[in-house]
């Protein structure tokens, strides 16, 4: 059985707080970028490259399965 070490020292606690805050900022940025990408893709006049299984827009990289 592995023994877990305590992280009671204040440096570790502050590091954990900083990391969690940074994760929240990155999550918000990710959502913002996903929204921007969706807006671009929704307004794109698509130029598709098609295979047997999918088609992908050359401009906005939106993909759609054509395998039904």
PyMOL commands that set and color helices and strands:
alter all, ss='L'
color gray80, all
select helices_A, chain A and resi 10-42
alter helices_A, ss='H'
color red, helices_A
select strands_A, chain A and resi 48-50+54-57+63-65
alter strands_A, ss='S'
color yellow, strands_A
deselect
rebuild
show_as cartoon
